[in-house]
Amino acid sequence: MKPIRFSNHARLQMNLRGASEEDVIAAIRMGKWKSAKMGKLQSKYRFDFNNEALTNQRFYKYKIVEPIFADEADEIVVITVKVYYSNEEVKQ
């Protein structure tokens, strides 16, 4: 399993948007990888949240973490991280 390294930009966005390193690592390891712009990859993972979001102090049931990353030969480099909050139930 490749190590995961975070760019400074990714760390800043995680801090602003309310995602932890553990959230991002889980999203990469457990989410489905898809192609992103400029040869990068993205994955998405939904976590139970049941808390107030840092961004607007509203209560949400779920937090969706979407890292954008490069799969390099010896490591995964996280470029940026998007975070979405939702109360919408997903039908299985």
C-alpha positions in Angstrom: 0.0 0.0 0.0 1.5 3.3 -1.1 2.0 6.1 1.5 -0.2 9.2 1.1 1.5 12.7 1.1 -0.5 15.9 1.4 0.4 19.1 -0.5 0.4 22.4 1.4 -2.7 23.4 -0.7 -4.5 20.2 0.3 -3.8 20.8 4.0 -5.1 24.3 3.8 -8.3 23.2 2.0 -8.8 20.4 4.5 -8.5 22.9 7.4 -10.9 25.4 5.8 -13.5 22.8 4.8 -13.5 20.5 7.8 -11.7 17.3 6.6 -9.1 15.4 8.6 -6.1 13.4 7.3 -8.0 10.3 8.4 -11.1 11.3 6.4 -9.0 11.9 3.2 -7.0 8.6 3.6 -10.3 6.7 4.1 -11.8 8.4 1.0 -8.8 7.3 -1.1 -8.5 3.8 0.3 -12.3 3.0 0.4 -13.7 5.2 -2.3 -14.0 4.4 -6.0 -11.3 6.1 -8.1 -12.3 8.1 -11.1 -10.4 10.2 -13.7 -10.1 13.9 -12.9 -8.8 16.8 -14.9 -5.2 17.0 -16.0 -4.4 13.3 -15.5 -5.3 13.3 -11.8 -7.7 11.0 -10.0 -10.5 11.6 -7.5 -12.4 9.5 -5.1 -15.4 10.3 -3.0 -16.5 8.8 0.4 -19.6 9.7 2.5 -19.2 9.6 6.3 -21.8 9.8 9.0 -21.3 13.3 10.4 -24.3 14.3 12.7 -22.7 17.6 13.6 -22.4 21.2 12.6 -20.3 22.1 9.6 -17.3 24.5 10.1 -18.3 26.4 7.0 -21.8 27.6 8.0 -22.5 26.1 11.5 -25.5 24.2 10.2 -26.3 20.7 11.3 -25.7 17.9 8.7 -26.1 14.1 8.9 -23.4 13.4 6.3 -20.0 14.7 5.2 -18.7 13.8 1.7 -15.0 14.0 1.3 -13.6 14.2 -2.3 -9.8 14.2 -2.6 -8.1 15.0 -5.9 -4.7 13.3 -6.1 -1.9 11.9 -8.3 -1.0 8.2 -8.2 2.8 8.4 -8.5 5.1 5.5 -8.7 6.0 5.3 -5.0 3.3 7.5 -3.3 -0.1 9.1 -3.6 0.0 12.9 -3.6 -3.1 14.7 -2.5 -3.5 17.9 -4.5 -6.7 19.3 -3.0 -9.7 18.2 -1.0 -13.4 19.1 -1.6 -15.9 18.6 1.2 -19.7 18.6 0.9 -22.3 18.4 3.6 -25.7 16.8 3.2 -28.8 15.7 5.0 -30.0 13.7 2.0 -30.5 10.0 2.4 -29.0 7.8 -0.3 -31.2 5.0 -1.6 -29.3 1.7 -1.8 
